[in-house]
Amino acid sequence: MTPGGSTCRLPWLRLPPISRPYLSPQRHDRKKAGFVVVRFPQGSLNATVAQRFFEAADATKKGLGGGYPVFGDEQIFLNATNCEGKPYSGLDDASFQDGLRRAAVSFGSPKPMVSSLGNATARFIGNDWQRSTRGEDYQTLLGGSDGESVRKLDEISRCYAFLLAKTADSKGWAKDE
């Protein structure tokens, strides 16, 4: 429970600094993004292992190093697209998925496996950070700074920060880890 009293369960994640994710089940007018779920043996996936796999995947095929969330023992890679439907990775979904399969096969210990892959409606909403240094473009696309979506994202952000700090404290992680 957060200091504000709400309950939240969120993963830790590493995302590119250019944007935030926005999942949209209502908008099916754009290309779906390919995804790959890489599962590690129970209890073996931590921040160090996730980062090692991320770097190994990027070394396997340029374009696989765009970011990832982690849920329990699963590391998820999304071939996210921009507003024109072009993948940020520069890879088509088949190449993206194949590269992650190869990375999983060649990765050392702990030995991961691709547990699922497919397509999802998800994309990154960009923001011109030189012109809109506080994310104003992004907020406008979500209905304005007082909009319901922004309020929900603010709550998710608070929950995320709380859970990350709580987890780091319970695991004895260094603040810069």
DRENKE-810611 format. One line per 5 residues: number of its first residue (from 0); their letters; for each residue x, z negated, y of C-alpha. Coordinates in steps of 0.001 Angstrom, whole numbers. Example, Ala and Ser with C-alpha at 12.3 -4.5 7.8 and 13.67 -1.06 7.14 Angstrom:
2
0 = as = 12300:-7800:-4500  13670:-7140:-1060 .
END
This chain:
177
0 = mtpgg = 0:0:0  1346:906:3424  1581:-1580:6285  -1603:49:7652  -3452:-838:4458 .
5 = stcrl = -3850:2584:2866  -2815:3393:-691  -622:6405:-1261  1348:8052:-4049  3698:10813:-2956 .
10 = pwlrl = 6837:12391:-4392  10162:12560:-2655  11087:16056:-1725  13668:18284:-106  12316:21086:2038 .
15 = ppisr = 13934:23546:4400  13986:22289:8009  12222:25429:9286  8707:24370:8413  6322:22109:6568 .
20 = pylsp = 4297:23052:3496  615:23839:3827  -1526:24223:716  -4715:26157:1200  -7282:26409:-1579 .
25 = qrhdr = -9736:28136:806  -7516:31021:1950  -7076:33549:-822  -6403:36473:1506  -2634:36308:1036 .
30 = kkagf = -308:36777:-1893  28:33782:-4172  3496:32270:-4491  5310:32034:-7811  6289:28579:-9015 .
35 = vvvrf = 8366:27032:-11792  8146:23459:-13073  11387:22199:-14605  10925:19087:-16774  13756:16672:-17498 .
40 = pqgsl = 13919:14102:-20313  11865:11020:-19496  13511:8753:-16948  16524:11016:-16389  15552:12753:-13153 .
45 = natva = 16868:10996:-10071  18014:12226:-6649  21519:13069:-7892  20329:15041:-10928  17680:16873:-8868 .
50 = qrffe = 20275:17911:-6304  22733:18994:-9019  20066:21183:-10624  19072:22584:-7236  22696:23561:-6542 .
55 = aadat = 23114:24992:-10057  19951:27080:-9630  21177:28396:-6279  24533:29303:-7868  22680:31118:-10673 .
60 = kkglg = 20797:33375:-8273  20890:33334:-4493  17397:32677:-3201  16606:29796:-5562  17945:27225:-3111 .
65 = ggypv = 14938:26903:-809  13870:23348:-1570  11941:21339:-4125  9562:18417:-4609  9868:16022:-7550 .
70 = fgdeq = 7006:14357:-9381  8220:11888:-12014  10412:13855:-14429  9445:17273:-13044  11218:19273:-10362 .
75 = iflna = 9052:21987:-8835  10280:25205:-7279  7954:27329:-5181  8665:30913:-4149  6920:30253:-834 .
80 = tnceg = 5926:33146:1392  5761:33634:5134  2647:34738:7015  3296:38370:5993  3416:37421:2311 .
85 = kpysg = 7189:37934:1989  9011:35284:-82  11521:33264:1939  13819:33486:-1096  14024:37275:-869 .
90 = lddas = 13176:37390:-4594  10048:38721:-6243  8243:36139:-8398  9555:37511:-11714  13195:37322:-10522 .
95 = fqdgl = 12595:33863:-9048  11105:32581:-12308  13762:34254:-14470  16559:32751:-12360  15159:29243:-12799 .
100 = rraav = 14730:29775:-16555  18395:30792:-16768  19454:27815:-14637  17570:25429:-16948  19158:26941:-20076 .
105 = sfgsp = 22685:26709:-18659  22334:23260:-17045  24229:20419:-18694  23004:16898:-19242  20309:15757:-18870 .
110 = kpmvs = 18938:18926:-20474  15897:20314:-18613  13331:22831:-19800  10883:25053:-17958  7536:23415:-18732 .
115 = slgna = 5303:25806:-16776  5348:28694:-14371  2780:30804:-12628  1319:31425:-9182  -118:29070:-6577 .
120 = tarfi = -1772:29432:-3210  848:27799:-1028  2964:28834:1915  5057:27506:4758  3649:27699:8236 .
125 = gndwq = 6458:28449:10637  7081:27187:14107  9263:28693:16839  11513:25621:17156  13328:26948:20232 .
130 = rstrg = 10084:27390:22167  7976:24663:20533  10415:21840:19906  7720:19371:18833  5943:21664:16358 .
135 = edyqt = 3211:22798:18751  2831:26235:17081  2381:24577:13728  -123:22070:15116  -2138:24852:16758 .
140 = llggs = -2425:26679:13430  -3744:23457:11891  -6423:22939:14532  -4508:21180:17309  -2673:17876:17575 .
145 = dgesv = -5927:15907:17286  -7303:18033:14427  -8316:16627:11068  -5494:18431:9212  -2846:17008:11540 .
150 = rklde = -4305:13504:11177  -4178:13870:7391  -592:15126:7541  348:12176:9760  -1099:9797:7139 .
155 = isrcy = 803:11601:4384  3970:11325:6466  3478:7565:6899  2785:7128:3179  5794:9238:2284 .
160 = aflla = 8130:7250:4523  6768:3959:3164  7072:5012:-495  10498:6527:4  11783:3319:1608 .
165 = ktads = 10138:1199:-1099  11593:3325:-3900  15050:3438:-2320  14986:-342:-1945  13828:-936:-5537 .
170 = kgwak = 16432:1496:-6957  19263:226:-4768  19838:3660:-3248  22093:3894:-233  20334:4963:2960 .
175 = de = 22391:8168:3130  21779:9141:-525 .
END
